[in-house]
Structures are given as structure tokens and as C-alpha cells.
């Protein structure tokens, strides 16, 4: 049966950053078909209102114009028709992120949620898509990379594609332009890095390391979800970092210096990129298929709330770096440094003391994705603290069951019950599964770690596996103002709650002018503070809007957020074995 809905998308003006879309509906609702543009994209929990980029919408049926008007910010209603209708519109594409659409004379990229109107009431109908080449001669050698099922298009070619319905249509991002393909196999399935942008890199090294990491995740869950291939759509830039998961691909942004250049141990920059690759690939199971019940199906018109994002992002953030060491891509000491860095990132935010992980998950729509000057004081990341809680849960299970069970077993059971059958996880489903699989009473742990603001008991848990966690003393100045300055300026971006800066009345947006009579900005603040001791009082001059103020500040001791996690000097054989079992993913038999 042929599809009754067809999309044709053309990068009609790369210089003007415009895609042209033609939507043909064979059997529209006769009394007035509704067309809706999503307000957000799965995996990024913020209302982005993609309809803001839609322009010049028109419609016709059997050669005659059809009335079309907007009923709200994201919805259009067609007039009455008796036959097929054709809707035309343009999308302005200048979003540099992995979440929207971008087009210029060097490349094009889009997520379906930012370019394709949804035919209300026919979301489950099969669709066809024609992806057309741009008109310019300079782009005639462009190729296409997407995991949309081909319907006549050649591999890496423009042409016809298909999807089983709207949800699948928008879950296969499209990259077009000039790109390098780096291929490797995982579970006999072709995997590719699609690298666009200017860079110099050792592609064979990238393929080898990514293959090991992906195989590690497949071995954890026992199988790779069905797919013909997997794509890492990677945009390489001078600076940038981020990713977004999809059902058989992901969209990544990385910096040039994060790609591998040699065959030695991965440096910090390359480890950061490998962690991103690992994170998005783990999402193949955790959130793309093991997902909250409230996401089945997605309501892309408004916020969809869950208190489980710490499970889907925090647990993923735990396994992303853990897979690097379990796969052998990095060594044990390198992994311990990554854990210590995450501990420091969580410790530096006051928000961990006032917001629970459950509330952070629920309020992602209005807080986590909408940072402001007070965010460090009021928000905790369900990524980073979620990763530490997952680590604590893993070690707790291993230690209390004599290493018979671990978080690995919980995730495997989550896959069997919720992921493979796409059943949807109830709000307490993960917690119940953890208790069911391990036989442990874990409710007090979850109450303290998830619904309260307790700190994970990492020091004692690390001690049980022969590790020592310590806070490094601050290097350089021993005092601080308790503020964050914008890069290269004296403008205050944030004031830490409970700090001497807050006590003195420094406010976000203030422009610092002089510290104890000397010019101050972000480039020299550290040097200016070095001669001073805790308790010293200095005059700080600043502009608040257009008014010059002078306030006295009693300097406070600088708090270090750098940690070190190392093997204990006098560890026992039992501790050593417990640590190796954890880091290598082994269990007692």
C-alpha cells in the first residue's frame, strides 16, 4: 500500500539558509485538516517552538488555492477540501546545535521535528520523503547521510526515503554536504562516523576505539537493537561539544582538538569526545527504548513530565566513562581521574543542597535547560549527580551482595522488561527493578539520594574497593570573592549562595572596576587575590547599571573543588579484587 503522506524537502537557498518543503496529503480531513509543528525534540527537554522558523505557508488542491490559517503558535488548519492537498512552506535553518536545522553553502543538517509538519490524526500512517539536492553548482557533489530507510535512493545519495510514521520520520536526522566516512562493524552491523568540517585526525584510531566502546555496550545488554546501520553524524568545529541520540544514529558536535592524532594513550580532550560517543550510543538502549511510560507516545506539543531523567541521563553518564575503561580504551587510573572530575563538578554547585534529583528531572523544562545567574545556587544536574548516584548504587549492590549482583544486572532486566518490548517504565519502575533483581531493600537509598538531597556515600564506598578520595588544596590564591566573572571581562555572571560576595551585596550583572584600588577583570582576578588572606577586608568598586558603587568585602577562604581518587596505599587483596571486578564488569559465580 502506497503512503498517503509525502514530504519533499529541498535546500533551496544555502546562502539564505532556507529549506523548502512540500507536503502532499492524499486523504486530508475533509472538514479542515490540522497541521502541527513540534514544540520540542525528544532527548532535549525544553520547549523550542520550531514553528517560529516556518514561513510562507500556502496550500492548494486540484490546482485551486486552499485557505490555511494558524490556530495557535504551532498549528495550522486547512480549509475544506474534497481531494488531495499540497502544502508548501519554507524553514529558516540557522541553528548550529544538534537539535534543529542548519543550512549554508558548506553543509546542511536537519532533524525532522524542526522541518516536517505533522498531519494531525495520521501520525501512524506511513510516509515517503524525497530529499532533493541544492540548486547551486558548488554543491553538486554533496552527499546525504541518514538512517532513514531508503526507498529508491542510493546509499549516501539524494532521492526517496520512507518511514513507518511521523515518530520514525523525525528520529532520523539528515546530514548533507561533503563528509568523510569512517567505517567499523559492531555485532556484524556497519557503523560509520560521518565527519564534516575541517580537521586532521587518525581515522583508524577513532574507528578502533569506537568499535571497542560500542561492543562493550552491546555485551552489557546482550544484543544490538535491530538496525541496518548506525551513524555518528559528527560536525567538527573550532570549539563545541554536544550530542543528541536517535534510534539508529546520533548527532554530535566536537572540537578539532578532541579527535585523535596519534597512537598513544588518549589525552583528556580525546577522552572527552570518546565519552560523548559512548554516552549517545548507550542511549540506544537507555531512553530510546527503555523510556518513561509518559513518553509513549511522545506529546511534542507541550512539556512531558517525568522524575526519572536521572535514570536515563544520569545512569547513562555513569556508563559512558565506565565503558571506556571496561573496553580497554583507557586505563584504570585515567578512569579514576574522570570520576574525580565529576565529583568536583557536582561539589562546586550549591544547587545540590537544595534540589533533589527527582525535582531536577521534573523541572528540566524550566530550570536545567534555562540557566540563569541563580542556576548554580538552585539547580543540580541530573547528568553529573545522577552519574555519581548510579556509581554509588552500583558499588552498594556489589558490596551488599558479595559481587553476585550489580547495576549491570538491573539494566539488563530493564532492557528485557521495558526496552525490548517498548513497554514504558512507570515512575517507580527502576527502583522496583533494582530491588527485585538484587533482593536488597534499597528504598532508603532512593529516598535519600533521589527524593532528598543527601550526598552519595562515596568515601566509604571507595574505601571498600581500595580507593582513597581526597580534596586537593587550592593552588594559587587562598581567598575568593565567591563570584563568577564572564570570560575576559569584569562582569559578574553569578554569585555563589552563602559566599562573601553575596554577603557584601555583589549582584549578577555588576561590572567590577577596581579591587583594592587596582583594575580587575577575569584575566587578572586570580593574581590580585593572591597576596590576601581569609578575613582581609578590601574595597571593591563596581558599576551597577550606570551607577558607580564602592562596597567592602571580607574575603573568605578559597574552597577547592578538585579531587583525587587513587588506590589506597595499604589496600587488601579483597579490596583489590572488588575494585577489579567493578572496573572490569565481573561478578562472583
C-alpha positions as CSV (number, residue, x, y, z in Angstrom):
1,X,0.0,0.0,0.0
2,X,1.5,3.3,-1.0
3,X,1.9,6.1,1.6
4,X,-0.7,8.7,1.8
5,X,1.6,11.4,3.1
6,X,4.7,12.6,1.1
7,X,7.3,15.1,2.0
8,X,9.7,16.8,-0.4
9,X,12.5,18.8,1.1
10,X,15.0,20.9,-0.9
11,X,17.9,23.1,0.4
12,X,16.5,25.8,-1.9
13,X,18.8,28.6,-0.7
14,X,22.0,27.6,1.1
15,X,23.2,31.2,1.1
16,X,19.8,32.3,2.6
17,X,19.7,29.3,5.0
18,X,16.3,28.2,3.7
19,X,14.8,24.7,3.2
20,X,11.7,24.5,1.0
21,X,9.2,21.8,2.0
22,X,6.2,20.4,0.0
23,X,3.8,18.2,2.0
24,X,1.3,16.2,0.0
25,X,-1.7,14.7,1.8
26,X,-3.7,12.2,-0.2
27,X,-6.6,12.0,2.2
28,X,-6.8,15.1,4.3
29,X,-9.6,15.6,6.8
30,X,-12.4,17.0,4.6
31,X,-13.7,19.4,7.2
32,X,-10.3,21.0,7.9
33,X,-7.0,19.2,8.3
34,X,-4.8,20.3,11.2
35,X,-1.0,20.5,10.7
36,X,1.2,20.8,13.7
37,X,4.9,21.6,14.2
38,X,6.6,20.0,17.2
39,X,7.5,22.4,20.1
40,X,10.4,20.2,21.3
41,X,12.6,17.4,20.2
42,X,12.9,14.1,22.2
43,X,16.1,14.0,24.2
44,X,16.2,17.7,24.8
45,X,13.7,18.8,27.4
46,X,13.0,22.4,26.5
47,X,10.1,23.9,24.5
48,X,11.9,25.3,21.5
49,X,8.9,26.3,19.3
50,X,10.3,25.1,16.0
51,X,7.3,26.8,14.3
52,X,9.0,30.1,14.7
53,X,11.2,29.3,11.7
54,X,8.3,28.3,9.4
55,X,7.3,30.9,6.8
56,X,5.3,31.4,3.6
57,X,2.8,28.6,4.2
58,X,0.3,28.0,1.4
59,X,-1.9,25.2,0.2
60,X,-3.7,24.1,-2.9
61,X,-5.9,21.2,-4.0
62,X,-6.6,20.2,-7.6
63,X,-4.9,23.4,-8.8
64,X,-7.0,25.7,-6.7
65,X,-5.8,27.5,-3.6
66,X,-6.9,26.2,-0.2
67,X,-7.4,28.6,2.7
68,X,-5.0,28.0,5.6
69,X,-4.7,29.8,8.9
70,X,-3.0,29.4,12.2
71,X,-5.0,28.5,15.2
72,X,-2.1,28.7,17.7
73,X,1.7,29.2,17.7
74,X,2.4,25.7,16.2
75,X,-0.9,24.7,14.5
76,X,-2.4,25.4,11.0
77,X,-5.8,24.5,9.9
78,X,-6.6,23.9,6.2
79,X,-10.0,24.8,4.7
80,X,-12.4,22.2,3.4
81,X,-11.2,20.1,0.6
82,X,-12.5,17.1,-1.4
83,X,-9.3,15.7,-2.7
84,X,-5.5,15.6,-2.1
85,X,-3.9,18.7,-0.9
86,X,-0.4,20.1,-1.3
87,X,1.1,22.4,1.4
88,X,4.2,24.5,0.7
89,X,6.3,26.3,3.2
90,X,9.9,27.4,4.0
91,X,12.0,26.7,7.0
92,X,14.8,29.1,8.1
93,X,17.7,26.9,9.1
94,X,20.5,28.6,11.0
95,X,20.7,26.6,14.3
96,X,24.3,25.5,15.0
97,X,23.2,22.9,17.6
98,X,22.3,19.2,17.1
99,X,18.6,19.9,17.9
100,X,17.3,21.9,14.9
101,X,18.2,22.6,11.3
102,X,21.1,24.3,9.6
103,X,22.0,25.2,6.0
104,X,24.7,27.2,4.3
105,X,26.9,26.8,1.2
106,X,29.2,24.2,3.0
107,X,26.7,21.8,4.5
108,X,23.1,21.1,5.5
109,X,21.6,19.3,8.5
110,X,18.1,18.8,9.9
111,X,16.1,17.0,12.5
112,X,12.7,16.1,11.2
113,X,11.0,17.7,14.2
114,X,12.3,21.1,13.0
115,X,11.2,20.9,9.3
116,X,8.3,18.5,8.9
117,X,4.7,19.5,9.8
118,X,2.8,16.6,11.4
119,X,-0.6,15.7,9.8
120,X,-2.8,15.5,12.9
121,X,-4.7,12.3,13.1
122,X,-2.4,10.5,10.6
123,X,0.7,10.3,12.7
124,X,0.8,6.5,12.4
125,X,0.4,6.5,8.6
126,X,3.4,5.5,6.5
127,X,5.2,8.4,4.8
128,X,7.7,8.9,2.0
129,X,10.3,11.6,1.8
130,X,12.2,12.9,-1.1
131,X,15.4,14.6,-0.2
132,X,16.5,16.9,-3.1
133,X,19.9,18.3,-4.0
134,X,20.5,22.0,-3.7
135,X,20.4,24.0,-6.9
136,X,23.9,25.6,-6.7
137,X,26.7,24.2,-8.9
138,X,29.1,24.5,-6.0
139,X,27.1,21.8,-4.1
140,X,26.7,19.3,-6.9
141,X,29.0,16.8,-5.3
142,X,27.1,16.8,-2.0
143,X,26.1,13.5,-0.4
144,X,23.4,12.6,2.1
145,X,23.9,10.7,5.4
146,X,20.8,9.4,7.2
147,X,19.4,6.2,8.6
148,X,16.0,6.8,7.1
149,X,15.1,3.6,5.2
150,X,15.9,4.1,1.5
151,X,13.0,3.8,-0.9
152,X,15.0,4.0,-4.2
153,X,17.7,6.4,-3.1
154,X,21.3,5.1,-3.5
155,X,23.4,4.9,-0.4
156,X,24.7,8.3,0.6
157,X,22.5,9.8,-2.2
158,X,19.7,12.2,-2.6
159,X,16.4,10.7,-3.5
160,X,13.4,8.8,-2.0
161,X,13.2,7.5,1.6
162,X,10.4,6.2,3.7
163,X,9.3,5.9,7.3
164,X,6.6,3.9,9.1
165,X,5.0,7.0,10.7
166,X,5.8,10.5,11.9
167,X,7.6,9.4,15.0
168,X,10.1,7.4,13.0
169,X,10.3,10.2,10.4
170,X,11.7,12.7,12.9
171,X,14.0,10.2,14.6
172,X,16.5,10.0,11.7
173,X,18.5,13.3,11.3
174,X,19.9,14.1,7.9
175,X,23.4,15.4,7.1
176,X,24.2,16.7,3.6
177,X,27.4,18.1,2.1
178,X,31.0,16.9,1.9
179,X,32.0,14.5,4.6
180,X,34.4,11.6,5.4
181,X,33.1,8.2,6.2
182,X,34.9,6.1,8.8
183,X,33.5,2.5,9.0
184,X,33.7,-0.2,11.5
185,X,31.5,-3.2,12.5
186,X,29.7,-3.9,15.7
187,X,27.7,-7.1,16.1
188,X,28.1,-7.5,12.3
189,X,26.2,-4.2,11.7
190,X,28.0,-1.4,9.8
191,X,28.8,1.7,11.9
192,X,30.0,4.9,10.4
193,X,31.4,8.2,11.6
194,X,30.2,10.9,9.2
195,X,32.7,13.6,9.8
196,X,32.1,17.1,8.3
197,X,34.2,20.2,8.8
198,X,37.9,20.9,8.7
199,X,40.2,18.7,10.8
200,X,43.2,16.4,10.8
201,X,42.7,13.1,12.5
202,X,43.8,9.5,12.7
203,X,40.6,7.9,11.4
204,X,41.8,4.3,12.0
205,X,42.4,5.1,15.7
206,X,38.9,6.6,16.0
207,X,37.3,3.5,14.4
208,X,39.2,1.1,16.6
209,X,38.4,2.9,19.9
210,X,34.7,3.4,19.0
211,X,34.3,-0.2,18.0
212,X,35.6,-1.4,21.4
213,X,33.3,1.0,23.2
214,X,30.2,0.1,21.2
215,X,31.0,-3.6,21.6
216,X,31.2,-3.1,25.4
217,X,27.7,-1.6,25.5
218,X,26.3,-4.4,23.3
219,X,27.9,-7.0,25.6
220,X,26.2,-5.4,28.6
221,X,22.7,-5.6,27.1
222,X,23.3,-8.8,25.2
223,X,22.1,-7.6,21.9
224,X,22.1,-4.6,19.5
225,X,18.6,-3.3,18.7
226,X,17.6,-4.2,15.1
227,X,19.0,-1.8,12.6
228,X,20.7,-1.9,9.2
229,X,23.5,0.5,10.2
230,X,24.4,3.1,12.8
231,X,25.7,6.7,12.1
232,X,27.6,9.1,14.3
233,X,26.8,12.3,12.4
234,X,29.7,14.4,13.6
235,X,30.3,18.1,13.0
236,X,33.9,19.2,13.7
237,X,34.4,22.8,14.7
238,X,36.9,25.1,16.3
239,X,35.1,24.7,19.6
240,X,31.9,23.0,20.5
241,X,30.6,19.9,22.4
242,X,27.2,18.2,22.5
243,X,25.1,15.3,21.2
244,X,21.6,14.1,20.7
245,X,20.5,10.5,20.5
246,X,18.3,8.9,17.9
247,X,17.0,5.3,17.2
248,X,19.9,4.3,14.9
249,X,22.1,7.4,14.8
250,X,23.2,10.3,16.8
251,X,24.2,13.9,16.1
252,X,27.5,15.1,17.6
253,X,29.5,18.4,17.7
254,X,33.1,18.3,18.8
255,X,36.2,20.4,18.7
256,X,39.0,19.7,16.3
257,X,41.5,19.1,19.1
258,X,39.2,16.3,20.5
259,X,39.9,14.0,17.6
260,X,42.8,11.5,17.8
261,X,46.1,12.4,16.2
262,X,48.4,9.6,17.4
263,X,48.5,6.1,18.7
264,X,49.5,6.8,22.3
265,X,47.2,7.0,25.4
266,X,44.1,9.1,24.8
267,X,44.6,12.6,26.1
268,X,42.0,14.5,28.1
269,X,40.4,16.1,25.0
270,X,40.1,12.8,23.1
271,X,38.7,11.1,26.2
272,X,36.1,13.8,26.4
273,X,35.0,13.0,22.8
274,X,35.0,9.3,23.4
275,X,32.8,9.8,26.5
276,X,30.3,11.7,24.3
277,X,30.4,8.9,21.7
278,X,29.8,6.3,24.5
279,X,27.1,8.4,26.1
280,X,25.0,8.7,22.9
281,X,25.5,5.1,21.9
282,X,24.3,3.9,25.4
283,X,21.1,5.8,24.7
284,X,20.3,3.2,22.0
285,X,19.0,1.2,24.9
286,X,18.5,3.7,27.8
287,X,15.9,6.3,26.7
288,X,15.4,5.4,23.1
289,X,13.9,2.1,24.0
290,X,13.9,1.9,27.8
291,X,11.9,5.1,28.3
292,X,9.4,6.6,30.7
293,X,5.8,5.4,30.2
294,X,4.9,9.1,29.8
295,X,6.9,9.2,26.6
296,X,4.8,6.5,24.9
297,X,3.8,8.2,22.7
298,X,5.6,11.5,22.8
299,X,3.5,14.6,23.1
300,X,5.6,17.1,21.2
301,X,3.2,19.9,21.6
302,X,3.9,20.6,25.3
303,X,6.0,19.6,28.2
304,X,6.0,15.9,29.2
305,X,7.0,15.5,32.8
306,X,8.9,12.7,34.5
307,X,11.0,12.4,37.6
308,X,13.2,9.8,36.0
309,X,15.6,11.8,33.9
310,X,18.3,11.0,36.4
311,X,17.9,7.3,35.4
312,X,18.0,8.0,31.7
313,X,20.7,10.6,31.7
314,X,22.5,10.0,35.0
315,X,22.9,6.3,34.6
316,X,23.9,6.8,31.0
317,X,26.5,9.4,32.2
318,X,27.9,6.8,34.6
319,X,28.2,4.1,32.0
320,X,29.7,6.4,29.3
321,X,33.1,6.7,31.0
322,X,32.9,3.3,32.6
323,X,32.7,1.7,29.2
324,X,36.0,3.4,28.3
325,X,37.9,1.5,30.9
326,X,35.9,-1.7,30.6
327,X,36.6,-1.8,26.9
328,X,40.3,-1.2,27.4
329,X,40.4,2.2,25.6
330,X,41.7,3.9,28.8
331,X,43.5,2.6,31.8
332,X,42.2,2.4,35.4
333,X,44.0,5.5,36.6
334,X,42.6,7.5,33.7
335,X,39.1,6.4,34.6
336,X,39.6,7.3,38.3
337,X,40.6,10.8,37.2
338,X,37.3,11.1,35.2
339,X,35.3,10.1,38.3
340,X,37.2,12.6,40.4
341,X,36.5,15.4,37.9
342,X,32.7,14.6,38.0
343,X,32.8,14.7,41.8
344,X,34.4,18.2,41.6
345,X,31.8,19.4,39.1
346,X,28.9,18.4,41.4
347,X,30.6,19.7,44.6
348,X,31.1,23.3,43.2
349,X,27.3,23.9,42.8
350,X,25.2,24.9,45.8
351,X,22.2,23.6,44.0
352,X,23.0,20.1,45.1
353,X,22.0,21.2,48.6
354,X,18.5,22.5,47.7
355,X,17.2,20.5,44.7
356,X,16.7,16.7,44.6
357,X,17.4,14.6,41.5
358,X,13.7,13.9,41.2
359,X,12.9,17.6,41.2
360,X,15.7,18.3,38.8
361,X,14.3,15.8,36.4
362,X,10.8,17.2,36.7
363,X,11.8,20.8,36.4
364,X,14.2,20.3,33.5
365,X,11.8,22.2,31.2
366,X,12.1,25.4,33.3
367,X,15.4,25.2,35.1
368,X,18.1,22.9,33.7
369,X,17.7,23.9,30.1
370,X,17.1,27.6,31.0
371,X,20.1,28.6,33.0
372,X,20.4,32.0,34.7
373,X,22.5,33.7,37.2
374,X,21.0,31.7,40.1
375,X,21.3,28.3,38.4
376,X,24.4,27.3,40.3
377,X,22.6,28.1,43.6
378,X,19.4,26.3,42.8
379,X,19.8,23.5,40.3
380,X,21.6,20.2,40.5
381,X,22.5,18.3,37.2
382,X,20.7,15.0,36.8
383,X,23.6,14.2,34.5
384,X,26.5,14.6,36.8
385,X,25.0,13.9,40.3
386,X,22.9,11.2,38.6
387,X,26.1,9.6,37.5
388,X,27.5,9.7,41.0
389,X,24.3,8.2,42.4
390,X,24.4,5.5,39.8
391,X,28.1,4.8,40.8
392,X,27.1,4.6,44.5
393,X,24.2,2.3,43.7
394,X,26.4,0.0,41.6
395,X,29.0,-0.3,44.4
396,X,26.3,-0.6,47.1
397,X,24.8,-3.6,45.2
398,X,28.1,-5.2,44.6
399,X,29.3,-4.9,48.2
400,X,26.0,-5.9,49.8
401,X,25.5,-9.0,47.5
402,X,29.2,-10.1,47.6
403,X,29.6,-9.1,44.0
404,X,26.9,-11.5,42.9
405,X,24.8,-8.7,41.5
406,X,25.4,-5.1,40.2
407,X,23.8,-2.3,38.4
408,X,24.6,-4.2,35.2
409,X,22.0,-6.8,36.1
410,X,19.4,-4.1,36.8
411,X,20.0,-2.5,33.4
412,X,19.8,-5.9,31.7
413,X,16.5,-6.6,33.4
414,X,15.2,-3.1,32.5
415,X,16.0,-3.9,28.8
416,X,14.2,-7.3,28.9
417,X,11.1,-5.9,30.6
418,X,10.8,-2.4,29.2
419,X,13.2,-1.9,26.4
420,X,13.0,-4.8,24.0
421,X,9.1,-4.8,24.1
422,X,8.9,-0.9,24.3
423,X,6.7,-1.2,27.3
424,X,7.4,2.1,29.0
425,X,8.9,2.5,32.5
426,X,6.5,3.6,35.3
427,X,7.7,6.3,37.6
428,X,8.9,3.9,40.2
429,X,9.8,1.1,37.8
430,X,13.6,1.5,38.0
431,X,13.6,1.4,41.8
432,X,11.4,-1.6,41.9
433,X,13.5,-3.4,39.4
434,X,16.7,-2.7,41.4
435,X,15.1,-4.3,44.5
436,X,13.6,-7.2,42.5
437,X,16.9,-8.1,40.7
438,X,19.2,-7.7,43.7
439,X,17.0,-8.9,46.6
440,X,18.1,-5.8,48.5
441,X,16.0,-3.3,50.4
442,X,17.0,-0.2,48.6
443,X,14.1,2.2,49.3
444,X,16.1,4.1,52.0
445,X,18.9,4.6,49.4
446,X,16.5,6.0,46.8
447,X,14.6,8.2,49.3
448,X,17.9,9.8,50.4
449,X,19.6,10.0,47.0
450,X,16.7,10.8,44.7
451,X,13.9,12.5,46.6
452,X,16.1,14.1,49.2
453,X,19.4,16.0,48.7
454,X,21.7,13.6,50.5
455,X,25.3,13.2,49.2
456,X,26.2,9.8,47.9
457,X,28.4,8.0,50.5
458,X,31.3,7.8,48.1
459,X,34.2,8.0,50.5
460,X,33.1,4.8,52.4
461,X,32.2,3.0,49.2
462,X,35.5,3.8,47.6
463,X,37.3,2.6,50.7
464,X,35.6,-0.8,50.3
465,X,37.2,-1.1,46.9
466,X,40.6,0.1,48.0
467,X,40.4,3.7,46.8
468,X,41.0,6.9,48.7
469,X,39.2,10.1,47.8
470,X,40.7,13.4,48.8
471,X,40.1,17.1,48.2
472,X,43.1,18.8,46.7
473,X,44.2,22.1,48.4
474,X,43.7,25.2,46.2
475,X,46.5,26.3,44.0
476,X,47.3,30.0,43.8
477,X,45.2,32.4,45.7
478,X,43.9,31.2,49.1
479,X,40.9,33.5,49.1
480,X,38.0,34.2,46.8
481,X,35.1,36.5,46.3
482,X,32.5,33.7,45.7
483,X,31.6,35.0,42.2
484,X,31.9,34.0,38.6
485,X,33.2,36.5,36.1
486,X,32.4,36.4,32.4
487,X,35.4,35.4,30.3
488,X,37.7,38.4,29.5
489,X,35.7,40.9,31.4
490,X,34.8,42.1,34.9
491,X,31.1,41.4,34.5
492,X,29.6,39.2,37.3
493,X,27.8,36.2,35.9
494,X,26.8,34.5,39.1
495,X,27.2,35.0,42.9
496,X,27.6,31.8,45.0
497,X,25.0,31.5,47.7
498,X,26.4,31.9,51.2
499,X,29.6,33.5,49.9
500,X,31.4,36.7,51.0
501,X,30.4,38.2,47.7
502,X,26.7,37.7,48.4
503,X,27.2,39.0,51.9
504,X,28.8,42.1,50.6
505,X,25.9,42.7,48.1
506,X,27.6,41.9,44.8
507,X,24.9,41.1,42.2
508,X,24.8,39.3,38.9
509,X,25.4,41.8,36.1
510,X,27.6,44.1,38.2
511,X,30.7,45.3,36.3
512,X,33.8,45.2,38.5
513,X,36.1,48.1,38.1
514,X,38.7,48.0,40.8
515,X,39.8,45.7,43.6
516,X,41.6,47.4,46.5
517,X,42.4,50.3,44.1
518,X,43.6,48.1,41.2
519,X,41.8,47.4,38.0
520,X,40.2,43.9,38.0
521,X,38.7,41.6,35.4
522,X,38.6,37.9,34.7
523,X,42.1,37.9,33.3
524,X,43.9,39.2,36.5
525,X,41.5,38.4,39.3
526,X,43.5,35.4,40.4
527,X,46.7,37.4,40.6
528,X,45.1,40.2,42.5
529,X,43.7,37.9,45.2
530,X,47.0,36.0,45.7
531,X,48.6,38.3,48.4
532,X,45.5,38.3,50.6
533,X,44.4,36.1,53.5
534,X,41.0,34.9,54.7
535,X,39.4,37.7,56.8
536,X,41.1,40.6,55.0
537,X,38.7,43.4,54.1
538,X,39.0,45.3,50.8
539,X,37.1,47.9,48.9
540,X,35.6,46.8,45.6
541,X,34.4,49.4,43.1
542,X,31.8,48.4,40.5
543,X,29.2,49.7,38.2
544,X,25.6,48.6,38.7
545,X,23.9,49.6,35.5
546,X,25.2,53.2,35.2
547,X,25.9,53.9,38.9
548,X,29.4,53.6,40.5
549,X,29.4,51.8,43.9
550,X,32.0,51.0,46.4
551,X,31.4,48.1,48.8
552,X,33.6,46.5,51.4
553,X,34.2,42.7,51.1
554,X,35.6,40.5,53.8
555,X,37.4,37.9,51.8
556,X,36.8,34.2,52.5
557,X,39.0,31.1,52.3
558,X,39.0,29.6,48.8
559,X,37.3,26.3,48.5
560,X,38.9,23.7,46.2
561,X,36.7,21.6,44.0
562,X,39.4,19.5,42.7
563,X,39.5,15.9,43.9
564,X,41.9,13.0,43.6
565,X,40.8,9.4,43.6
566,X,43.7,6.9,43.9
567,X,44.5,3.4,45.0
568,X,44.9,3.2,48.8
569,X,48.5,2.7,50.0
570,X,47.6,-0.3,52.1
571,X,44.7,-2.0,50.2
572,X,43.9,-5.6,50.9
573,X,43.6,-8.4,48.4
574,X,39.8,-8.4,48.9
575,X,39.6,-4.7,48.2
576,X,41.8,-5.1,45.1
577,X,39.6,-7.9,43.8
578,X,36.4,-5.9,44.5
579,X,37.8,-2.9,42.6
580,X,38.9,-5.0,39.6
581,X,35.5,-6.7,39.4
582,X,33.8,-3.4,39.4
583,X,36.1,-1.8,36.8
584,X,36.1,-4.9,34.5
585,X,32.4,-5.7,34.9
586,X,32.9,-9.1,36.6
587,X,30.7,-10.9,39.1
588,X,31.0,-13.7,41.6
589,X,29.7,-17.1,40.4
